[in-house]
Structure formats: structure tokens, C-alpha cells
């Protein structure tokens, strides 16, 4: 599919040189982002990695929701709403059933769901994530050695196939991209998140110790080939 990186203009040349298989567009403000999203082919977005914690990042999120785009929010996009999480949740619930996935780690989770974390410290991880999904109206994916994914309707999955060496810088950004790729293909948010997490862990196992984040996209084709062979699917 088509992938476009929305880059600040002052980083455009660096990103264009580094990303030979990805289109790059200069986007410095929400108005330019909205103009980019006029292209209906761009039906899913990842916001957060490298975005910065700012009001501008919050505005980008609202722009994507207003444009009716499926959305994965990670990293700075989550922290940017730390003081006003209800504004984010209200916008998600008003987005008319769009696929929205929040992908916090344990450090980011309390920034959006402080009451769930603080008022009920004895809750299991599964209970906390289910409560967060119901509160936010989004699919919530709490990363860790066992990653829990929950939908607002109460469904949940737990993925425990991640090897220890997956805990490396940038791995979560790759996960966000994998999930967005499935959303762009029309996969529902809960299923996209659950599939993405499993593939993420399998890819890390395929790569082996010494993994860096960039290795994950290189090994995913081998994971898919193994699945195709296992289920007798021709490719």
C-alpha cells in the first residue's frame, strides 16, 4: 500500500534521504495535515512517534478524527493528552465507530487513566485494560512482556509470545505501523491490534537476540511465509 510520512519541513530532506520506499510530505501544522488527508487513499494514520508533546500534536489527533481516519495513537500523542484525557475520549466516542487504537506502555498508561491506576491498584492488568477501553471508547493495547488488548465491548486478548530482546528502542513504533497497516486494509481495530501484536512478537523471535527495531520489518515476510505454509495457502 501507499505510505506517506508527514514531516516537519526542516526535517524533510533528512527523512526523504533515509526513507527510499516511503513518500514524504511537508506538514508543519494541522491545516496542512488536513490538506494531506484530503487524499482519500490515506485511510489510516499513526500519530505519536517523534511528534513531540504539544498542543500541535493534540490538534493533529483531532484533525485525523475529524477527517474520519482510522487511527493508532502512540508515544507523544498519548502524553500530549495527559492533562486532558477526557477531551481525547470524547473526540474518539464522537468519531462514529472509527477504528482507534491506543498503545501505551506501563509508564504512559497512568497519564491517560490515572484513576484506573490509582484507585484500584490491586486490579489485574486485564481488568485495568478493559476498564480503560470502556472509558476511552478505543481499543487499548497495554504493552509489556504480556501485552493485553481490550475492546470497549469487553473482548480481550493476551499475547505472551514476545521474547525479551523485543524490549528495544523503536520497537513500539514498528508495532504501531503494523497495526495501522491492517486498519488500512479494512481490518477492525480489535482484530488489527491483536494480529499486530502477535506478528510483532513472532517477528522478534525470527530475528533473534541482538534485534534492533529496523530488523522487524525485514523478518515479517518470513513469518508470513511460515503461516502460509502451515495453512496450505499458495503465494
Secondary structure as a PSIPRED ss2 file (coil, helix, strand):
# PSIPRED VFORMAT (PSIPRED V4.0)

   1 X C   1.000  0.000  0.000
   2 X C   1.000  0.000  0.000
   3 X C   1.000  0.000  0.000
   4 X E   0.000  0.000  1.000
   5 X E   0.000  0.000  1.000
   6 X E   0.000  0.000  1.000
   7 X E   0.000  0.000  1.000
   8 X C   1.000  0.000  0.000
   9 X H   0.000  1.000  0.000
  10 X H   0.000  1.000  0.000
  11 X H   0.000  1.000  0.000
  12 X H   0.000  1.000  0.000
  13 X H   0.000  1.000  0.000
  14 X H   0.000  1.000  0.000
  15 X H   0.000  1.000  0.000
  16 X H   0.000  1.000  0.000
  17 X H   0.000  1.000  0.000
  18 X H   0.000  1.000  0.000
  19 X C   1.000  0.000  0.000
  20 X C   1.000  0.000  0.000
  21 X C   1.000  0.000  0.000
  22 X C   1.000  0.000  0.000
  23 X E   0.000  0.000  1.000
  24 X E   0.000  0.000  1.000
  25 X E   0.000  0.000  1.000
  26 X E   0.000  0.000  1.000
  27 X C   1.000  0.000  0.000
  28 X C   1.000  0.000  0.000
  29 X C   1.000  0.000  0.000
  30 X H   0.000  1.000  0.000
  31 X H   0.000  1.000  0.000
  32 X H   0.000  1.000  0.000
  33 X H   0.000  1.000  0.000
  34 X H   0.000  1.000  0.000
  35 X H   0.000  1.000  0.000
  36 X H   0.000  1.000  0.000
  37 X C   1.000  0.000  0.000
  38 X C   1.000  0.000  0.000
  39 X C   1.000  0.000  0.000
  40 X C   1.000  0.000  0.000
  41 X C   1.000  0.000  0.000
  42 X C   1.000  0.000  0.000
  43 X C   1.000  0.000  0.000
  44 X E   0.000  0.000  1.000
  45 X E   0.000  0.000  1.000
  46 X E   0.000  0.000  1.000
  47 X E   0.000  0.000  1.000
  48 X C   1.000  0.000  0.000
  49 X C   1.000  0.000  0.000
  50 X C   1.000  0.000  0.000
  51 X C   1.000  0.000  0.000
  52 X C   1.000  0.000  0.000
  53 X C   1.000  0.000  0.000
  54 X C   1.000  0.000  0.000
  55 X H   0.000  1.000  0.000
  56 X H   0.000  1.000  0.000
  57 X H   0.000  1.000  0.000
  58 X H   0.000  1.000  0.000
  59 X H   0.000  1.000  0.000
  60 X H   0.000  1.000  0.000
  61 X H   0.000  1.000  0.000
  62 X H   0.000  1.000  0.000
  63 X H   0.000  1.000  0.000
  64 X H   0.000  1.000  0.000
  65 X H   0.000  1.000  0.000
  66 X H   0.000  1.000  0.000
  67 X C   1.000  0.000  0.000
  68 X C   1.000  0.000  0.000
  69 X C   1.000  0.000  0.000
  70 X E   0.000  0.000  1.000
  71 X E   0.000  0.000  1.000
  72 X E   0.000  0.000  1.000
  73 X E   0.000  0.000  1.000
  74 X C   1.000  0.000  0.000
  75 X C   1.000  0.000  0.000
  76 X H   0.000  1.000  0.000
  77 X H   0.000  1.000  0.000
  78 X H   0.000  1.000  0.000
  79 X H   0.000  1.000  0.000
  80 X C   1.000  0.000  0.000
  81 X C   1.000  0.000  0.000
  82 X C   1.000  0.000  0.000
  83 X C   1.000  0.000  0.000
  84 X C   1.000  0.000  0.000
  85 X H   0.000  1.000  0.000
  86 X H   0.000  1.000  0.000
  87 X H   0.000  1.000  0.000
  88 X H   0.000  1.000  0.000
  89 X H   0.000  1.000  0.000
  90 X H   0.000  1.000  0.000
  91 X H   0.000  1.000  0.000
  92 X H   0.000  1.000  0.000
  93 X H   0.000  1.000  0.000
  94 X C   1.000  0.000  0.000
  95 X C   1.000  0.000  0.000
  96 X C   1.000  0.000  0.000
  97 X C   1.000  0.000  0.000
  98 X C   1.000  0.000  0.000
  99 X C   1.000  0.000  0.000
 100 X E   0.000  0.000  1.000
 101 X E   0.000  0.000  1.000
 102 X E   0.000  0.000  1.000
 103 X C   1.000  0.000  0.000
 104 X C   1.000  0.000  0.000
 105 X C   1.000  0.000  0.000
 106 X H   0.000  1.000  0.000
 107 X H   0.000  1.000  0.000
 108 X H   0.000  1.000  0.000
 109 X H   0.000  1.000  0.000
 110 X H   0.000  1.000  0.000
 111 X H   0.000  1.000  0.000
 112 X H   0.000  1.000  0.000
 113 X C   1.000  0.000  0.000
 114 X H   0.000  1.000  0.000
 115 X H   0.000  1.000  0.000
 116 X H   0.000  1.000  0.000
 117 X H   0.000  1.000  0.000
 118 X H   0.000  1.000  0.000
 119 X H   0.000  1.000  0.000
 120 X C   1.000  0.000  0.000
 121 X C   1.000  0.000  0.000
 122 X C   1.000  0.000  0.000
 123 X C   1.000  0.000  0.000
 124 X C   1.000  0.000  0.000
 125 X H   0.000  1.000  0.000
 126 X H   0.000  1.000  0.000
 127 X H   0.000  1.000  0.000
 128 X H   0.000  1.000  0.000
 129 X H   0.000  1.000  0.000
 130 X H   0.000  1.000  0.000
 131 X H   0.000  1.000  0.000
 132 X H   0.000  1.000  0.000
 133 X H   0.000  1.000  0.000
 134 X H   0.000  1.000  0.000
 135 X H   0.000  1.000  0.000
 136 X H   0.000  1.000  0.000
 137 X C   1.000  0.000  0.000
 138 X C   1.000  0.000  0.000
 139 X E   0.000  0.000  1.000
 140 X E   0.000  0.000  1.000
 141 X E   0.000  0.000  1.000
 142 X E   0.000  0.000  1.000
 143 X C   1.000  0.000  0.000
 144 X C   1.000  0.000  0.000
 145 X C   1.000  0.000  0.000
 146 X C   1.000  0.000  0.000
 147 X E   0.000  0.000  1.000
 148 X E   0.000  0.000  1.000
 149 X E   0.000  0.000  1.000
 150 X E   0.000  0.000  1.000
 151 X C   1.000  0.000  0.000
 152 X C   1.000  0.000  0.000
 153 X C   1.000  0.000  0.000
 154 X C   1.000  0.000  0.000
 155 X C   1.000  0.000  0.000
 156 X E   0.000  0.000  1.000
 157 X E   0.000  0.000  1.000
 158 X E   0.000  0.000  1.000
 159 X E   0.000  0.000  1.000
 160 X C   1.000  0.000  0.000
 161 X C   1.000  0.000  0.000
 162 X C   1.000  0.000  0.000
 163 X C   1.000  0.000  0.000
 164 X H   0.000  1.000  0.000
 165 X H   0.000  1.000  0.000
 166 X H   0.000  1.000  0.000
 167 X C   1.000  0.000  0.000
 168 X C   1.000  0.000  0.000
 169 X C   1.000  0.000  0.000
 170 X C   1.000  0.000  0.000
 171 X H   0.000  1.000  0.000
 172 X H   0.000  1.000  0.000
 173 X H   0.000  1.000  0.000
 174 X H   0.000  1.000  0.000
 175 X H   0.000  1.000  0.000
 176 X H   0.000  1.000  0.000
 177 X H   0.000  1.000  0.000
 178 X H   0.000  1.000  0.000
 179 X H   0.000  1.000  0.000
 180 X H   0.000  1.000  0.000
 181 X H   0.000  1.000  0.000
 182 X H   0.000  1.000  0.000
 183 X H   0.000  1.000  0.000
 184 X H   0.000  1.000  0.000
 185 X C   1.000  0.000  0.000
 186 X C   1.000  0.000  0.000
 187 X C   1.000  0.000  0.000
 188 X C   1.000  0.000  0.000
 189 X H   0.000  1.000  0.000
 190 X H   0.000  1.000  0.000
 191 X H   0.000  1.000  0.000
 192 X H   0.000  1.000  0.000
 193 X H   0.000  1.000  0.000
 194 X H   0.000  1.000  0.000
 195 X H   0.000  1.000  0.000
 196 X H   0.000  1.000  0.000
 197 X H   0.000  1.000  0.000
 198 X H   0.000  1.000  0.000
 199 X H   0.000  1.000  0.000
 200 X H   0.000  1.000  0.000
 201 X H   0.000  1.000  0.000
 202 X H   0.000  1.000  0.000
 203 X H   0.000  1.000  0.000
 204 X H   0.000  1.000  0.000
 205 X H   0.000  1.000  0.000
 206 X H   0.000  1.000  0.000
 207 X H   0.000  1.000  0.000
 208 X C   1.000  0.000  0.000
 209 X C   1.000  0.000  0.000
 210 X C   1.000  0.000  0.000
 211 X C   1.000  0.000  0.000
 212 X C   1.000  0.000  0.000
 213 X H   0.000  1.000  0.000
 214 X H   0.000  1.000  0.000
 215 X H   0.000  1.000  0.000
 216 X H   0.000  1.000  0.000
 217 X H   0.000  1.000  0.000
 218 X H   0.000  1.000  0.000
 219 X H   0.000  1.000  0.000
 220 X H   0.000  1.000  0.000
 221 X H   0.000  1.000  0.000
 222 X H   0.000  1.000  0.000
 223 X H   0.000  1.000  0.000
 224 X H   0.000  1.000  0.000
 225 X H   0.000  1.000  0.000
 226 X H   0.000  1.000  0.000
 227 X H   0.000  1.000  0.000
 228 X H   0.000  1.000  0.000
 229 X H   0.000  1.000  0.000
 230 X H   0.000  1.000  0.000
 231 X C   1.000  0.000  0.000
 232 X C   1.000  0.000  0.000
 233 X C   1.000  0.000  0.000
 234 X C   1.000  0.000  0.000
 235 X C   1.000  0.000  0.000
